[in-house]
Amino acid sequence: MGRASLMFVILMTTIFASILVRVQNSIGGVPDVLIRNQLNKEVENISDFVLRAAVRNANSKDFLDSILSGAAVVGEITHVQSFAPGERKIGNCDILSLEYSYAHTEDHYKVKTHIRGSMQGIEVFRDAEMAFSFPMVTLGKVAPNVVYLEFERLLLFPWLYDLFGLSNRLLPDSSPNEYGGQFHGFSFISPTAPYYSVDEMDEDLETWGGAYSKRYLKFNGYNNWIEVENKLPVDSEDDEPLDTDTEFSLMCFAKIDKSGRATSVESSGDKRKQQGTLLWIPSDATDASMQSKPSAAIYFETTSTSSPTGKMHFVVTREDNDSLMVSINYTRTAEVWKKVSFIVTLAYVINPNHPQYPWGSYGLTYETKNEQSILTAYINGVKVGQRIKDGAVRAHKSKYGMILGRTPYTVSENVKNRHFFGIMDQAGMDDRAFTPTEMLLWHQGVMKSTLVQYIRD
Amino acid sequence: MGVLLDVLGSVIIGATLLLMIMTFQLQLQETAGRIYYTSSMIDHMDAAARNVNHIFAMAGVGIPADSICVSANSSSIKFRTYWDCDGDSLSDDRHLIEMKVVDYGYESGKVLEIRQDGSVIMPLGHILFIENMTLNYYNINGVATTTLRDIMSAEILLTFRRDSPWRPAQPLRSNLQLKCFFMNAYLQEGGW
């Protein structure tokens, strides 16, 4: 009897226990669901509030000044404010971070917020994002990493700097190496000019073709050129200012004036044969025989003053002084400069209709592999030629920096320094040989400039 | 005899009490199960609505407002966007997003699938316990339309179906009606 009673009690207790456990599980799960729901609602509201506040911040001049220290927005910059748990707490929510990104101008920005809600051991996270006229493709994807001049800065009265012998190395470098560009020659107000059509339309930039940049650089074809600072890259253990060694890429966007510069009031004589050097990295400035053998260069050669067709050259000189060159026929199409009457002669001003002519991109890559030296030339991101020589020989050392817009020596009496007559943008160098895909991505990244606005809430 | 009656009486009383307690416990268990079922279903519906709303909100990023929809009918919609719904970030590539109800023969019912470029967005693009989805479309003025280029918002009726835990043969149905907007198309039209 006693055993039967004991068994009965144990049986009953087991049944009760199992029921209680199931009840506990069911009832215990309900608060979690309710808390999560409540927390989701709260974090949603807080996220809306924080996103609005972040947009207001991003649009505030004081805020911009505080993160840029008065400098202009160049390329794409991102500023992240991170907060420790509890540092910025609203209700049951912590603001983890606020991320501000600007692309090329303070008007093209986006903000991201990251919020965490926690209550009674339950955590939920919510990210929100809002963008205003932000580029769909950012230049940072494939961009030169040694030097990248985007000419985004207004450079007022550069001739005053020359007059007083002051350094005007004011064209900023978008790469981390802080190479500055110094403008030489005459430009009455500023050699960098704005894209008016962009500022007015501020939407799909593909109609005018070219970069998100606000500005481009003018080259007048007789005395304008840019000297890139001759210094070592930041944290470089190399002894060469620019790494023209076994692997590198050079590139820029340009519109090469189709006619060249004829006689005008500012420049004496016909300059049409001078057209036009884009990028030039001298090899050995002390050796006359090496003057025409740059470590690397891209330039256009006028073969006939009456024809827009000439030769586009892509050159690399190896350390053994042997040069590799790709030369192709190239027809200029852009009317960049316009002649206007000035007193009794002619002067040149930028053609206001030049946006209707497309930008062209010009690039070269050099690499040594499989006991070969390989030079590849690109126009508009597409391979247009390749030159291969036996021997994996590095390119000539570059001790004299980089020059944009002219050669550092007189080519001939007619050609002089082969000054560039046109406009240029996005000039740079990378320490790797871009693959054809990368070169195309770089070209497309600059050209494909659709701006979007969106909210992810 | 008296002892036997006492024992029998106490057994009857004890058994009755036990029966009452067990009944009470079972009712408590069922009530708890109902509450849990209801709240978890509400949670599921809430999450589903949030996902669907988010997908609609990211339609047409970087696409002209009149070119967002590729196809739209009462049971499915397909649209373009430069938003990567899989990674939930802005994308360089244009994506095609499709929403439709698919029957895989699951015991739990049909599935609302959200596909990006043909692939199901995981894990949020596979919404369970769906029986039906009905879509109606509206233009920027809130007037019903079937013209693809005019579609700016959609009214979605989602019918959820889930087997009852206590009567599996009698599934419970819950309807959810929500209006989702092509928020980024509105941003474009708003002249921001």
Interface residues (C-beta under 8 A of the other chain):
Chain A: M12 I15 F16 I19 L20 R22 V23 S26 I27 G29 V30 V33 L34 R36 N37 N40 D127 A131 F132 F134 M136 V137 K141 T450 V452 Q453 Y454 I455 R456 D457
Chain B: L18 I21 M22 Q25 L26 L28 Q29 A32 G33 I35 Y36 S39 S40 I42 D43 D46 R50 H54 A57 M58 V61 G62 Y82 W83 D88 L90 D92 M183 N184 L187 Q188 W192
